[in-house]
């Protein structure tokens, strides 16, 4: 055992200040006062032990017993209040009888009166132990004794109080603490004393025990202390214990943690957090989460109702764990149970974790078996992080931010140029592929610059949850420089070009069937147009046909599979541009060139109003350091309504630009938005 506290003297002084302050409150209203000090105008009631501790030289003869209401004549009435304020400074000098200024000395003088049985007016009895004490000290430290001695309870008239079901060792320890402010604590003693202190409402001891236990929280005891805080209704203590358990949740994956002592509500509150594992979101983190939950279930499943088990298991993100790893976790913990029951069969692990587990296990197996449908089975399958990333695949930006794993072999922070090939050559062409995000999954449509083919039918999906890629069904025909977007749980691919020229064909991908189907063709073949999904329709603007630049505005109606050409041509014919939904809800066309063959940059920005079916001029991209080319740019809308632009190729050579709505001007961004490069090939 060690003496708690690095500053014992400060703790002792704080306790003395609290004690004398409480007794001062009693003196002001005449509670438990046992002496009268006559003054010139009135008589002041006081506590004999307070005055005697302030003036050790006073006559203490005949002071034993509370019934002696004799005035201490040699103690001036003006010094009474100072006796209850022992922390006077030199600016407030003591009276004719020197008052001891040191809080520690005053507390020691008070304890000496107890040890010499001087003025003791009550005896505490616990088992065979008897201890003479002062009612005013007990009442100052304990609301329990305050109510006992200041009400009309039987004990208020007796000079003997029997304490039941309390060990005499702890009674003496508590009395010593009340009179000295000093206590020696270890973990088990602090827990026992905290329960006693809560029962007898001894606030100073409650605070001292809580402080000790909070400073000694660990993965081995935080669950026990959380349960204890619940039982004792100590809200602040509970908050500290729960916070520690939440922050160190992954450390509870061992038998000594007693995780089953956590209440279901505490477990759910922890599992619902996105910062488990200090924000390191990966499959290893979720495997640990699953093991902790299984440890809880195998001990509590017989005591917890099925809906409660279901509520807990719903917080486990099984999609972040590969199916084989789920089986390994379950069988390993089920074997522990079987070994304890002298049964070495761990195959039927459902019985070990309660009836609700089977449903969630089968749902997880279904999710992992139906690989291509996973974006539609998006039920609490996000990575455990609150941070979203702008993600590029070979320079092409996904339309929306996505969650990415903290440590990944496929994710690199910062936009990068395409890697050189084996001979050190860097491809100079712009990418022909496109990228969409579908419920947190990234789909690479077409071929990146690391491959030989410019036009391609291939489609690859990247799963940030498992940090893995798979090939899905190929498009109906190879293409490049096409529009791609997601609408109503389908991926749409529109137009583009191949070796034979511009394409009018369009198709969509159904993840339920892992197949592509043709939809209505465009009015003409178009490549390097820009498009997006908005309000249940798909809008496609500009682009090039085989001969010239177009400024058409097309709208695709999903319900009847038709294309509508809106009689509202763009103000500037353009291709190689980007279309983004602006802060005003309009569809902004940014960048591009006015001719497919060495065309001029289009610096004008215009916005289309789908309701009014008309374009309007927004401004020009005129930054401090303008791009050399506005061909093939990435555009996105930040959360603070800034429209941001950076080039697809050689992004590190040019600044990232932003449009500030308040000033309606474009500026070079002082701090670039972090964009992560995802390697999907």
N, C-alpha and C positions, 0 to 999 in steps of 0.2 A: 504494500500500500504506500501511496505517496501523498504528501500534503498537497491538496489541490490549490492551484492559483500561483501565478508567477509574482503577484503583488499582494502578499498576505496582509501587509499593513494597510493597504488601501481598502481591501475587503473588510477588514476589521473596523476601520474608520467609517466606511459606508454603513455597516450594520449599526454601529453606535449612533450615527446620525439619524438613521431610521427609527431606532428604538426610542431615543429621547424626543424625537419629533412626535411620535405616537403618544408618549406619556404627556407631552405638552398639551396635546388635544384633550386628553382626559382632565388635566388640571384646569383648563379653561372652563369646563362645564362641571367640574366637581365630581368626576367619576372615580371611584375607588380611592379617593383622597383619605388619608388617615392622620392628618395633622392640620392645625389651624395656626396661621402666623398672623398675630394682631398687628394692625397698622394704625396710623393716626386717624384715618377716615373709615376704614372697613377692615374686615378680617379676610385674609386670603387663604383658601384651601390649597393644600399641596400634598405631595407624597413624601413621606419621611425618608425613604431610601434615596430619592433624588437629591434632597437637600443634604443628606449625610454624605452622599458620594461627591457632592460639590464642595463640602466642607469637612474633610476628614478629622479636623480638630474639634468638632462640636461634641458635646456630651452625649454619649449614646447609652448611658446607663438606664436601665428600666425600659428599653425600647422594644423588648420582645413582645409580640402580640399586637394584633391590629386594633384591639379594643382601647389601647392607650391613646387618646386623642389630645395629648398634652402638646402645647405649643413649644416650639424651639425658640426660646426668647432671645438667644444671642444671634439669631439669623435675621438680618433686616429684611423687611417685606420687599424693599426695592430690589433685593438680590434674588428673589424667588424666580422671576422670569429668566434671569441670567443662568440660574441653575438648570433650567430646561433647554438652554442654548449653549452647550459646552464648546461650540466651535467659535467663540468670540475671538476677535483679533486684538492686536495692540491698540488699534484705534478705538476700541471699546474696552477700557481698562477695567479690571475686576474691582469689587467693592472692598470694604475694610477687611473682611475675612476673605482671604485669597481663594478664588474659584479656579479649580484646575482646568486649564484650557485644552489639554490634550484629550482627544476623544478616546484614545486607547487607555489612558490613565483613568478616565471617568468610568469606562467600561470595566476596567480592572477593579476599581473601588466598589462598583456595584456587585461584581462577582464575589469580592471579599465579604460583603455583607451576607451573601447567601451562604458562603462556606462557613461563616461564623454563626449561622442561624440567627442573624440579627434582623429583626422586624419581619421575619417570615410569617405569612398569614395563611398558608395553605400547604398541605402535604400531598404530593403525588405518590400513588401506590401502584406499582406494576410488579406482578408476581410477588417475590419476597422483598423487593426493593422499595424503600421509602426515601423520598427526597423533599426537603423543605425548600419552598420557593416563595416568590412574591406574586400575588394575583395581578398586580399592575404590569409586571414584566410579561407574564403569560398572555394577558389581554392585549398588550401592545404588539406582540409577535403573532398572535393567533386569533383569528375571528371566531373560532370555535370557543375558546376560553373567554373571549370578550362577551359573547352572547351568554355564556354560562354564568359569569360573575356579575353582569350588569342587568340581568333580568331577574324575575322572581322564581327562577328555578331553584330546586332544593339545594343544589350544590353551591348556590351563591351564599347560603347561610352556613354551610359546613366549612370546616377547615381541613377536610380530607376528601380527596377525589381519587377514585379507583379507575385506572385505565385498563380496559379489557383487551385481550388479543393483541397486545403489543409487547414485544420483547423488552425486558428491563434494560438490556444493553443499549437499544435504540432510544429508550426514554431518557437515559442518562446522557447519551450523545446529543439529543435534541436540547435538553436543558443547558448543557455546556455551551452549545451553539448560541442559544438565546442570550446568554450572559457574557459570552466572549467574542462572538462573531467568527470563531475559528472552528473548523471541522476537517477531519481527515476522511477522504472519500476513495473508494474504489468502485468498479463498475457495479458489482452486485449490491454493495452497500448503498450506492446512490439510487439504484432502482427501488430498493426497499424503503429508504428514507423518503423518496419522492412520493410513494404511495401513502405513507404515514402523514407526510406534510400536507398532502392534498386533503386527506380525511380531516385533519385537525386545522386545516386552512392556515398553515404557517407560511405566509407569503415569502419572507426572506429565505427560508430553507427551500421552498419550491424553486425560487429563482437560482439559488446556488446549485441545486442538484441538476436543474435543466441546463445550466451553463456547462457544468462538468460533462454531462452526457452528450450534449451537442458537440463539444470539443473532442469527444472520443467516439463519434459515429464511425462505423465501418461497414463493409459489406456483410460482415458476420452478424452485426447486431441491429442494423437499421430497420429490418422488418419487425423484429421484436419490439423495438422502441416505438415504431409507428403504431403497432397494436396497443402498446401501453398508453401512448398519447391519446388514442381514441378512447380507451377505457376510462382514463382520468379526465377526459374532456379538456385537455390543455391545447388550445387552438394554436398558439404560437409555437409550442414545442412540436405539435403535429406538423405544422408547416415546414419546420426545419427537417424533421425526419423524413417526411414525404419527398421534399426536394432532394435530399441526399439519395434516397432510394431511386428517384427518377434519374438523377445524374449518373448514378453508378449501377444502373439497372443491369447492364451486361455482366457486371461482376457477381450477380446473384446466381450465376450458372454453376452452383456447387451445392452439395447437400448441407453444408454448414450454414448456409444463408438463411434457412428457415423461411423461405419465400412464401410458404403456405400460411404464414401468420398475417400476410397482407390481406386486407379486406378486398372483396371483389371490386368495389368502387375505386380503391386505390390502384389496383392492378389495371383496370380499364383506363383510368386517367393517365397512367404511365404509358400504356401501349398505344394510346391515341396520339402521343407526341411524335413530332417529326425530327426531334433532335436526339433521339436515342443513339448512343455510341458517339457522342460529341459531334454529331453531324456527319460522321463517316458512313455514308449510305452505300451498302453493298450486300451481296448475298450472305457473306459471313456474319454481318450484323444481324440479319433476320434469322439466320439459323440459331444464333444465341438466344434471340427473343423467343423463338419456338421452344427451345429447350427449357427456358425459364418457365414458360406457360405450362409445359407438360409436367414439370416438377410440381407446380402448383396444383394441377388437375389430379395427378395421381394420388395426392394426399387429401384433396378436398372434394373430389367428385361425388363421394357418397353423402356429403353434407350440404352440397350446393344444388339448387334446383336447376333443371335443364335449361330454362331460359337464361339463367345467369351464366351458365357455362357457354351457352351460345353467344352471349354478349361479349364474353372475354375472347373467345376464339375468333369472333368477327374482326377483332383488332389485329390479328396476326396476318401479315401480308405474304400469303403462301406463294404468290406469283414471283416473289423475289428469291425463292429457293427452288432449285432444280428438284424434279420429282425424286431422283435417286437420293438426294440429300435429305429430303423429308422422310423417306423410309429409314435412312440410317439413324436420324435423330429419334424417331419413334421406337425403333427396335432396340436401340441402346438403352433408353430409359425404361422401356417395358421389361427388358431383361433384368434390370435392377430390381424391379418389383417381383418378377418371377423367382429370382434367386432368393429374395427374402422370404418367399412363400414356398421355397424348396421345389420350385417348378422351373425347369430350364427351357421352357418353350416360350420364346418371345415373338412368335409369328402373329398370333392373334392379339395385337396390341390395343385394339379398340376398347376392350374391357378395362384396361389399365387406366384410361384417361376419361372415362365417362361416356354416356350415350350420345352427347352432342358432338363429340369429336369425330365420330364416323361420318357425319354429314359434311363437316368441313374438310375432312380428308378426301372424301370422294369428290367434292367440289374442286379441290386443288388438283386432283388427278385429272379431272375433266378439263380443267384449264390448260394443263400442260400437254394433254393428249390432243386437244383441238388447237393445234399450233397456229393455224392461219386465222382462226377466229378470235385470237386473244385480244386484239384491240376492242372487240365488242363485248368481251367478258371483263370489262374494266371495272372491277368491284374492289375498292380499297387495295389497288395494286401499285400505287405510286411508290416511288422511292421515298425513304424517310428523310426528306429535306424540304425546307421551305424555299430553297433557292432554285430559280429557273435560269436557264442559259439560252442565249442565242447560239444556235448550232448551224455550222456550215458543213457541207460535204463537198470536198474539192472546190471550194470557193462559192458554191451556191447556197444561199441562206434558206433555212426552213422558215415558213411563214410565221410561225408562232414559237415562243420560247418553250423549252422542254426541260424536264429534270434529267440530269446526267449523273452517273456514279462519281463518287469522290476520287476513287483511284481506278484507273482504267487503262488497259493497253490500247484502247481504240479512241480515246478522247484526249485532245491536246488543247491546252488553253491558249487562245490567241489565234487570229486568222493567219494562215501561212500560205505561201506559194506552193504550187504543186511540186512534189518531190522529183528530182531528176531520175532518169532511167539508169540502167546498169552501166551505160557508157558515159554518164554524166550530162546527158542532154536534157534540157528542160523544154517540154512542149510549149509552143508559143500560141497555139490556138486557144480560143475561149471554150469553156465547157459546153457540151451539147445536152447534157442531162438536166434533170429537174429533181427537186426534193420537196416532199410534203411531210407533215407530221399528222399522225392519226392516233388520237387518244394517247399521246406520249411515245408512240413508236415512230421511228424515222424510216421513210421509204425512199430509196434511191431508184429513180426511174430512168433507165437508159445507162449509158456507159460514161465513166469518168475519163479524165485525161490520162490516167495511168494505164488505160487499156488502148489497144491499137485502133479499135473501131470508133468512128465518130458517131455512127447511127447504130442503135441497138434495140433489141426487144427485151433485154434482161431487166429484172426488177429484184432488188435486194432489200430486206427489211432488217433494221437494227433495233434490238431490244435493250434499252438502257438498264432495265431491271436485272437482267442476267449478263449484260455486257457481251452480247452475242449477236451474230448475224446469220440469217438464213436466206436462201433463194426461194422466191415464190413464183407463181405462174407468170410466164413471159407475156408481154403484150402481143396483140394480134399481128402487128407488123412493126418492123424496126423503124425508128424515127429519132430525130434530135430537134432541138430548138422548139419545143412544144410548150403548151400551157398545161399545168397540172394543178389540181385542187381537190379538196375533200368536201363532200356535201352528202348529207343524209346517209352516212355510213358507207359511202362508195368513194373510190378514188377515180377521178375523171382525168383523162388525157385527151387533149384537143389539138388537132392540127400538127404543125411541125413540118419537117422535111426529111427526105431520104435521098438516095442516090439518083432518084428519078425526078426530083423536084419537090415543090410545095405539096403538102398533104391537106386534103379536106376531111379525111376520115377522123372519127372520134371513137373512143371506147371508154368503158368504165370497168373497174375491178370490184368484185364482190368477195370480201374476205370469208363469207359463209361457205362459199363454194370453191374458193381459191381459183377463180376463173375470171376471164375477161369476156365482155360482150360488147358488140358494136352498138353505138347509138347514132342518132341522125348526123349526117355529114354537115360540115360548114357550107355556106353558099359558094365559097371558093377556097382553094388551097391557100393556107396562110402559115408562115413560120415567123418566129421571133415576135409574136404578139405578146400581150400581157393580159392576164386575167385573174379573177378571184371569184369566190363564192360569196354572195351577199343576199340576205333576205330570201332564201329559198331558191335563188336563181344563180346562174353563172354568167358573168360579164367578161367579154373578150374585146380588147381594144387594139387598134392599129395592127402593125405587123407588115410583112412583105409577102407579095405573091411572087410568081416567077419573073415578073417584069418590073414592078414598081412598088413604092411604099403606099400603104393604105391608111386611111384615117377612119375606118368604119367602127361602129360600136354595135356589138352583137350581144344578144341576151338569150340564154338557153333556158327553156321551161321544162323542168323535170317531169311534171305530171303528164304532159302530152308529147314529150320527146321531140321538141321542135326548136329551131333557131329563129330568132326574130332580129331583123336588122332595124335598129332604132334610127329614125330620121334625125340624127344629131351627130354629124361627123365631128371628129376632133378638130380643135383649132389649128393644131400642127400635126400633119401626117408624120408618123414616126414608127420605128421598130427598134428592137433591142432595148426597150424601155422597161420600166417596172410600174405595176399598179398596186396601190396600197390604200387601205381604208384610213382616211385622215382623222384628225381629232374632231372635225366638224361632222363626221358621218358621211362625207362625200368620198368618192373614189378618185384618188389623186394619181395622175400619170406624171412620172418623173423620168427625165433623161431620155436616152435614145439617140438615134441618128435619122436623118431624113431620106436616106437612100441606102439600099443594101450594098452598093458598090462605091466605096470611099465616100460615104455620105458625111454631111456636116453634123456637128453636135447640135442637139436640140436642148437649149438651156431653159426654155420656158416650161413652167409647171402649170398644169391645168387640172381642174376637178370636175367630175361628172356627178350630177344630181339625179339619182335613179327615179325620184318622185316627179321632178319637173322634166326629166329626160332632156337635159341640156348641159353643155360644158361652160365653164367660166374660167377666166384667167386668174391664177393665183399669184404668180411672180416668176422670178428667174433665179436659177442657182448661180449666184455670183459670190463665191467665197473668197477669202483672202488668198488662198492657194488653190485655184480651180483645178479640177481634173484635166488631164490632157484629152480624155475621151469620156463621153457619157454613155458609151456602148457597154452593155452588160454590167449593170450596177445592182447592188442589193439595197433594198429600202425596207425599213421597218418603223413602226410607231412605238416609241417608248411610253412608259406608264405616265410620265408627266406631260404627255401630249406632244412631245418633240418628234418630228419626222426626221429620221436619220438615214444617211446615205453613205455607202462606201463601195468601191469597185470590186468586181468579182476577181479579176486578175491583178496580180502584184498589189495587194491591198496595203502592204507595209510602206509603199512608196508615197502614198497619198493620205492626206488627213481625212478623218471621218467628219462629215458635214451634218449640220442639224438646222432644222427650221423651227424658229421660236414663234409660236402663235401670237404672243403679246406684241412683239415688234414687227411681225410678218416679214422677217428677214432671215437669210441664211448666214450661218457662221461656221467657222472651223471649231470643232469641239475641243475644249481644253482637256478633257479627260475622255478617252475613247471608251465606248461600251465594250465590255469584255465579250468576245465572240469565241466560242470553242469550235475547234475543227474535229469532226468525227470521221474516222476512217472506216468506211463501210465495205470496201472491196475485200 
